[in-house]
Amino acid sequence: MKTRNLAFPCLVLCGVLVWFLADAAQIRTAAAEALSLCAKSVIPALFPFLAVSRLLVSLGFGEWISPHLAGVMTPLFHQPGPASSALLLGLVGGYPIGAQTAADLYRERLLTEDEAARLLTFCNNSNPVFLISVLGVGVFGSVRAGVWLWLIHLLSALLVGMLFRGGSSTPRQRSSPSFSCRSVSLAGAFVDAVKGAATSMLAVCGFITLFYVLAQPFAALGGYLAPALVGLVELFSLTPLLPADRLGFILAAALSGWGGLSVLAQTAAVLDGTGLPLRRCLVGKASQCLLSALLAALLSSYALS
């Protein structure tokens, strides 16, 4: 039974391998473009956030911020206060920092499995620099359009969090975390944070490169179909294909909410070893995509005016 289930994926992969061999020059060019993108844009934008977010969690940022934001997280999302650190860092740092922070909080027993799984539906979000500068200014020639894309992205994430908040939260006795900000070694935490960020960054760049290459055939389709299919696979490949009109704005909002298969693969990498289900993140991103499209359709005329 297992062999039969693997037959189709193996055939697909064999077809992909034949394509890679038959079009080796173009594949090499696309991979070089993706690696250049990683070196010039992705690593400078993400690596500092990955390292600092890991260090913050290790030093007890989730515990420190918990009493300050528990009054917002609990009634709105049925989440404890520490979950706010994953939401905030994810909104500032971009994919996949929110998921990484949620995984770190779960590893440190600041969240239950159910809380972490529900948090994953809405804490993993796009970098505001990408939305405002790359999409807003680069595609639509307007900071205003970029700010509206960011506001739509933020609102849709919060709506997804409320949609998947589950039943009412009940107080419980939390176990003590394995560290505290008073006893942890700052030097040791710093070294671990940088090492962990470097490992995560390598995985992120690997997925971006692979999915950038896989998205190339869709880029040649033209029209609105090209950005729609490319954005479903890999977000960074989307920008040169988007038209600067109302439908392009809706596509930009929707696909930024989705993040692409590349982001889901990056999320799977940072969740590795935690036992947290990727399925909840997948459902959350699909819901955010639909909500973002709806909000963008309602606000596009005003945002692009």
C-alpha positions as CSV (number, residue, x, y, z in Angstrom):
1,M,0.0,0.0,0.0
2,K,2.8,2.4,0.9
3,T,4.7,1.6,-2.3
4,R,1.5,2.3,-4.3
5,N,1.0,5.6,-2.6
6,L,4.6,6.6,-3.4
7,A,4.4,5.7,-7.1
8,F,2.8,8.9,-8.3
9,P,5.1,11.3,-6.4
10,C,8.1,9.3,-7.7
11,L,6.8,9.5,-11.3
12,V,6.3,13.3,-10.9
13,L,9.8,13.7,-9.5
14,C,11.2,11.7,-12.4
15,G,9.5,14.0,-14.8
16,V,10.9,17.0,-13.0
17,L,14.4,15.5,-13.2
18,V,14.0,14.9,-16.9
19,W,13.0,18.6,-17.3
20,F,16.0,19.7,-15.3
21,L,18.3,17.7,-17.5
22,A,16.7,18.7,-20.8
23,D,16.7,22.4,-19.9
24,A,19.9,22.5,-17.8
25,A,21.1,25.9,-19.0
26,Q,17.8,27.6,-18.1
27,I,17.6,25.8,-14.8
28,R,21.1,26.9,-13.9
29,T,20.3,30.5,-14.8
30,A,17.1,30.4,-12.7
31,A,19.0,28.9,-9.7
32,A,21.7,31.5,-10.0
33,E,19.0,34.2,-10.0
34,A,17.4,32.7,-6.9
35,L,20.7,32.5,-5.1
36,S,21.5,36.1,-6.0
37,L,18.1,37.1,-4.6
38,C,18.9,35.2,-1.4
39,A,22.2,36.9,-1.1
40,K,21.1,40.5,-1.9
41,S,17.6,40.5,-0.4
42,V,16.5,37.5,1.6
43,I,19.5,37.0,3.9
44,P,20.0,40.7,4.8
45,A,16.3,41.1,5.5
46,L,15.7,37.8,7.5
47,F,18.9,36.7,9.2
48,P,19.1,39.5,11.8
49,F,15.4,39.0,12.7
50,L,15.9,35.2,12.9
51,A,18.9,35.6,15.3
52,V,17.3,38.3,17.5
53,S,13.9,36.6,17.7
54,R,15.6,33.4,18.9
55,L,17.7,35.3,21.4
56,L,14.6,37.2,22.7
57,V,12.7,33.9,23.3
58,S,15.7,32.4,25.0
59,L,16.1,35.4,27.3
60,G,12.4,35.2,28.4
61,F,10.8,37.8,26.2
62,G,7.6,35.8,26.0
63,E,7.4,35.7,29.8
64,W,8.2,39.3,30.1
65,I,5.6,40.5,27.6
66,S,3.0,38.0,28.8
67,P,1.3,40.2,31.5
68,H,1.3,43.2,29.3
69,L,-0.6,41.7,26.4
70,A,-2.5,38.8,28.0
71,G,-5.5,41.2,28.2
72,V,-5.5,41.3,24.4
73,M,-4.4,37.8,23.4
74,T,-6.7,35.9,25.8
75,P,-10.1,37.5,24.9
76,L,-9.4,37.9,21.2
77,F,-7.6,34.7,20.4
78,H,-7.9,32.5,23.5
79,Q,-4.1,32.6,23.7
80,P,-1.8,33.2,26.7
81,G,0.3,36.3,26.9
82,P,3.6,34.7,25.7
83,A,1.9,34.0,22.3
84,S,2.0,37.7,21.6
85,S,5.7,37.6,21.1
86,A,5.3,35.2,18.1
87,L,2.6,37.5,16.6
88,L,4.6,40.7,17.0
89,L,7.9,39.2,15.8
90,G,6.2,37.5,12.9
91,L,4.5,40.8,11.8
92,V,7.8,42.7,12.0
93,G,10.3,40.0,10.8
94,G,8.3,38.3,8.1
95,Y,8.2,34.6,7.0
96,P,9.0,32.2,8.8
97,I,9.9,34.1,12.0
98,G,6.4,33.9,13.5
99,A,6.3,30.1,13.1
100,Q,9.8,29.8,14.5
101,T,8.9,31.8,17.6
102,A,5.8,29.8,18.1
103,A,7.8,26.6,17.9
104,D,10.4,28.0,20.4
105,L,7.6,29.0,22.8
106,Y,6.2,25.4,22.5
107,R,9.6,23.9,23.1
108,E,10.0,26.0,26.2
109,R,6.6,24.8,27.5
110,L,5.1,28.3,27.5
111,L,2.4,27.1,25.1
112,T,0.4,23.9,25.0
113,E,0.3,21.9,21.8
114,D,-3.2,23.1,21.0
115,E,-2.3,26.8,21.7
116,A,0.8,26.5,19.5
117,A,-1.1,24.8,16.7
118,R,-3.8,27.5,16.7
119,L,-1.1,30.3,17.0
120,L,0.5,28.9,13.8
121,T,-2.7,29.8,11.9
122,F,-2.1,33.5,12.2
123,C,1.3,34.4,13.6
124,N,3.4,33.6,10.4
125,N,3.2,36.7,8.2
126,S,4.9,38.8,5.5
127,N,7.6,41.4,6.2
128,P,6.1,45.0,6.1
129,V,9.2,46.0,4.1
130,F,8.3,43.5,1.3
131,L,4.6,44.7,1.3
132,I,5.3,48.4,1.4
133,S,8.6,48.8,-0.5
134,V,8.8,45.8,-2.9
135,L,5.1,45.5,-3.8
136,G,3.8,49.0,-3.0
137,V,6.5,51.1,-4.4
138,G,8.1,48.6,-6.8
139,V,4.9,47.4,-8.4
140,F,2.3,50.0,-7.9
141,G,4.6,53.0,-7.6
142,S,3.0,54.1,-4.4
143,V,3.8,54.0,-0.7
144,R,0.1,54.5,0.0
145,A,-0.7,51.2,-1.9
146,G,2.0,49.4,0.0
147,V,0.7,50.7,3.4
148,W,-2.8,49.5,2.5
149,L,-1.4,46.1,1.5
150,W,0.3,45.9,4.9
151,L,-2.9,46.9,6.7
152,I,-4.9,44.3,4.8
153,H,-2.3,41.7,5.6
154,L,-2.4,42.6,9.3
155,L,-6.2,42.7,9.5
156,S,-6.6,39.4,7.7
157,A,-4.1,37.7,10.1
158,L,-6.0,39.0,13.1
159,L,-9.3,37.9,11.7
160,V,-7.9,34.4,11.0
161,G,-6.7,34.3,14.7
162,M,-10.2,35.0,15.9
163,L,-11.7,32.6,13.4
164,F,-9.5,29.7,14.8
165,R,-9.4,30.7,18.4
166,G,-11.3,27.6,19.5
167,G,-13.2,27.3,22.7
168,S,-13.0,29.6,25.7
169,S,-9.6,29.5,27.5
170,T,-9.4,28.1,31.0
171,P,-6.8,29.1,33.6
172,R,-4.2,26.4,34.2
173,Q,-1.0,26.0,36.1
174,R,1.9,26.4,33.8
175,S,5.1,24.4,34.3
176,S,8.2,26.4,34.8
177,P,10.2,27.0,31.7
178,S,13.6,25.4,31.3
179,F,15.3,28.8,31.5
180,S,14.8,32.2,33.1
181,C,16.1,35.6,32.1
182,R,17.9,35.7,35.5
183,S,19.8,32.5,35.2
184,V,20.4,31.9,31.4
185,S,23.9,32.6,30.1
186,L,23.7,35.5,27.7
187,A,26.8,34.4,25.8
188,G,25.5,30.8,25.5
189,A,22.1,32.0,24.4
190,F,23.7,34.4,21.8
191,V,25.8,31.6,20.3
192,D,22.8,29.2,20.1
193,A,20.6,31.9,18.6
194,V,23.1,32.7,15.8
195,K,23.7,29.0,15.1
196,G,20.0,28.3,15.0
197,A,19.3,31.3,12.8
198,A,22.1,30.3,10.4
199,T,20.7,26.8,10.1
200,S,17.2,28.1,9.5
201,M,18.5,30.6,7.0
202,L,20.2,27.9,5.0
203,A,16.9,25.9,4.9
204,V,15.0,29.1,3.8
205,C,17.4,29.9,1.0
206,G,17.3,26.3,-0.1
207,F,13.5,26.3,-0.4
208,I,13.4,29.6,-2.1
209,T,16.0,28.5,-4.7
210,L,14.1,25.2,-5.4
211,F,10.7,26.8,-5.7
212,Y,12.0,29.7,-7.7
213,V,13.2,27.2,-10.3
214,L,9.9,25.2,-10.2
215,A,7.9,28.4,-10.7
216,Q,9.7,29.4,-13.9
217,P,7.3,27.6,-16.4
218,F,4.4,29.5,-14.9
219,A,6.1,32.8,-15.5
220,A,5.9,32.3,-19.2
221,L,2.1,32.0,-19.3
222,G,1.4,35.7,-19.4
223,G,-1.7,37.6,-18.4
224,Y,-3.0,37.3,-14.8
225,L,-2.5,33.6,-14.8
226,A,1.3,33.9,-14.6
227,P,1.5,35.9,-11.3
228,A,-1.4,33.9,-9.8
229,L,0.4,30.5,-10.4
230,V,3.9,31.8,-9.6
231,G,2.7,33.4,-6.4
232,L,1.1,30.2,-5.3
233,V,4.5,28.6,-5.5
234,E,7.0,31.2,-4.5
235,L,6.4,34.8,-3.4
236,F,9.6,36.5,-4.3
237,S,9.2,35.5,-8.0
238,L,5.8,37.3,-8.1
239,T,6.9,41.0,-8.3
240,P,8.0,41.4,-11.9
241,L,4.8,39.7,-13.1
242,L,2.2,41.7,-11.3
243,P,0.2,44.3,-13.3
244,A,-0.2,47.7,-11.5
245,D,-4.0,47.7,-11.6
246,R,-6.9,46.8,-9.4
247,L,-6.8,43.0,-10.1
248,G,-3.0,43.1,-9.6
249,F,-3.6,44.7,-6.2
250,I,-6.0,42.0,-5.2
251,L,-3.6,39.3,-6.4
252,A,-0.8,40.9,-4.4
253,A,-2.8,41.0,-1.2
254,A,-4.1,37.5,-1.6
255,L,-0.8,35.9,-2.5
256,S,1.0,37.8,0.3
257,G,-1.5,36.3,2.7
258,W,-0.9,32.8,1.3
259,G,2.9,33.1,1.2
260,G,3.5,30.3,-1.3
261,L,4.5,26.7,-1.1
262,S,8.0,27.9,-0.4
263,V,6.9,29.5,2.8
264,L,5.0,26.4,3.9
265,A,8.2,24.4,3.3
266,Q,10.2,26.9,5.3
267,T,7.6,26.6,8.1
268,A,7.9,22.8,8.0
269,A,11.7,23.2,8.4
270,V,11.4,25.4,11.6
271,L,8.7,23.1,13.0
272,D,10.8,20.0,12.5
273,G,11.2,18.0,15.7
274,T,8.4,19.8,17.6
275,G,5.5,17.5,16.5
276,L,3.4,20.5,15.7
277,P,1.1,19.9,12.7
278,L,1.8,21.9,9.5
279,R,-1.8,21.3,8.5
280,R,-3.1,24.1,10.9
281,C,-0.7,26.5,9.3
282,L,-1.8,25.5,5.8
283,V,-5.5,26.1,6.7
284,G,-4.6,29.4,8.3
285,K,-2.7,30.7,5.3
286,A,-5.4,29.6,2.9
287,S,-8.0,31.4,5.0
288,Q,-5.8,34.5,5.2
289,C,-5.4,34.4,1.4
290,L,-9.2,34.5,0.9
291,L,-9.8,37.2,3.5
292,S,-7.0,39.3,2.1
293,A,-8.5,39.0,-1.4
294,L,-11.9,40.1,-0.1
295,L,-10.5,43.0,1.8
296,A,-8.4,44.1,-1.1
297,A,-11.4,43.9,-3.5
298,L,-13.3,46.2,-1.1
299,L,-10.5,48.7,-0.6
300,S,-8.6,48.6,-3.9
301,S,-10.3,51.7,-5.4
302,Y,-9.4,53.8,-2.4
303,A,-5.9,52.3,-2.0
304,L,-4.9,53.0,-5.6
305,S,-6.5,56.4,-5.9
